[in-house]
Structures are given as structure tokens and as C-alpha cells.
Amino acid sequence: MINALVVLLGLQLMGEVVVNLFGLPIPGPVLGGGALAVILLARGRVGAELSSTAHVILRNLSLLFVPAAVGVIEYRDMFVAYGLPLFVTVLGSTMLAMAAAALVFRWVGR
């Protein structure tokens, strides 16, 4: 599990370094995740240790929402003031992302 965490965090760090060096407008972890995807595609498989580590992380993903919930409570006045525009923006961007994913899925499926 330690080796898989080193790989995951190392790729995230690599993404952060590249984004900061070149001033790219994307988050470092997204770049690191893309690098992981390319590596896994090149290998053609996911190792057992990385797979089991990913499952552990995903099973405990709900714990990562606790800080977000505390932030919502802490900044509730801002959410009251900007809640509707925020909700519309999140809903709209989610719908656009789902539509883009469906179109890409259809395109790749051909």
C-alpha cells in the first residue's frame, strides 16, 4: 500500500511542479491523474497493490466531505447571499460535463 501511495502522491506532486513551472491553467492533481492514466494505458493493466489502495481510498472518500461541510457552515452567510447563483453554476457545469462525457463515450464507441 505504501508503494501505491508513493506513486499516487508522487504523480500529484509532479503535476503540481509542472503546473507551477509552466503556469498552466489546470490543477496539478488533474495533470498528475492524466499522467497516471497514460502510464496505466501504456502498461495495459493496473497492479494489484494500486488497485487495492484505490479501493481503500474510494471506500473512505466520504471522510473528505467533512472539511467541505465545515466550510459551508463557517461561511453560511456567503452561501445565503450567493447560494442560488452557485447552485445554478454547479448544476449547469455538471450537466455540461455529463453531456461532454456522453458525447466522448459515443465517439470512442464507434
C-alpha positions in Angstrom: 0.0 0.0 0.0 2.9 2.4 0.8 4.3 1.9 -2.7 1.0 2.7 -4.4 0.5 5.8 -2.2 4.0 6.9 -3.1 3.1 6.6 -6.8 -0.2 8.4 -6.4 1.3 11.3 -4.3 4.4 11.4 -6.5 2.3 11.9 -9.6 0.3 14.6 -7.9 3.5 16.3 -6.8 4.8 16.0 -10.4 1.6 17.6 -11.7 1.9 20.5 -9.2 5.6 21.1 -10.1 4.8 21.1 -13.9 1.8 23.4 -13.4 3.8 25.9 -11.3 6.9 25.8 -13.6 4.9 26.5 -16.8 2.0 28.4 -15.3 -0.6 26.1 -16.7 -4.3 26.9 -16.0 -5.2 23.4 -14.7 -4.9 21.9 -11.2 -1.7 19.9 -10.6 -3.6 16.8 -9.4 -5.5 16.7 -12.6 -2.3 16.7 -14.6 -0.9 14.0 -12.3 -4.1 12.0 -12.8 -3.7 12.3 -16.5 -0.1 11.1 -16.2 -1.3 8.1 -14.2 -3.9 7.3 -16.9 -1.2 7.5 -19.6 1.1 5.2 -17.6 -1.7 2.7 -16.9 -2.7 2.7 -20.6 0.9 2.1 -21.6 1.2 -0.8 -19.1 -2.1 -2.2 -20.1 -3.1 -3.2 -16.6 -3.5 -1.9 -13.1 -1.3 -3.6 -10.5 -2.9 -5.4 -7.6 -1.4 -3.1 -5.0 -2.5 0.1 -6.8 -6.0 -1.4 -7.3 -6.4 -2.3 -3.6 -5.1 1.1 -2.5 -7.5 2.9 -4.8 -10.4 0.8 -3.4 -9.4 1.7 0.2 -9.3 5.4 -0.7 -12.6 5.3 -2.5 -14.3 3.4 0.4 -13.2 6.3 2.7 -13.9 9.1 0.3 -16.9 10.3 2.3 -14.4 11.5 5.1 -13.1 14.1 2.7 -16.5 15.8 2.6 -16.3 16.7 6.3 -14.0 19.7 5.8 -16.3 20.9 2.9 -19.3 20.7 5.2 -17.5 22.6 7.9 -16.6 25.3 5.4 -20.3 25.6 4.3 -21.3 26.0 8.0 -18.4 28.5 8.6 -19.3 30.6 5.5 -23.1 30.2 5.7 -23.7 34.0 5.3 -21.9 33.9 1.9 -23.9 30.8 0.9 -27.1 32.6 1.7 -26.0 35.6 -0.3 -24.6 33.7 -3.3 -26.4 30.3 -2.9 -28.7 30.5 -5.9 -26.0 31.6 -8.4 -23.7 29.0 -7.0 -26.3 26.2 -7.3 -27.1 27.2 -10.9 -23.5 27.2 -11.8 -22.7 23.9 -10.2 -25.8 22.3 -11.8 -25.1 23.8 -15.2 -21.4 22.7 -15.2 -22.4 19.2 -14.1 -24.9 18.9 -16.9 -22.3 20.1 -19.4 -19.7 17.7 -18.1 -22.2 14.8 -18.3 -23.1 15.8 -21.9 -19.4 16.0 -22.9 -18.7 12.6 -21.3 -21.6 11.1 -23.2 -20.5 12.6 -26.5 -16.9 11.4 -26.0 -18.2 7.9 -25.0 -20.3 7.7 -28.2 -17.4 9.0 -30.3 -14.9 6.4 -28.7 -17.5 3.7 -29.1 -17.6 4.0 -32.8 
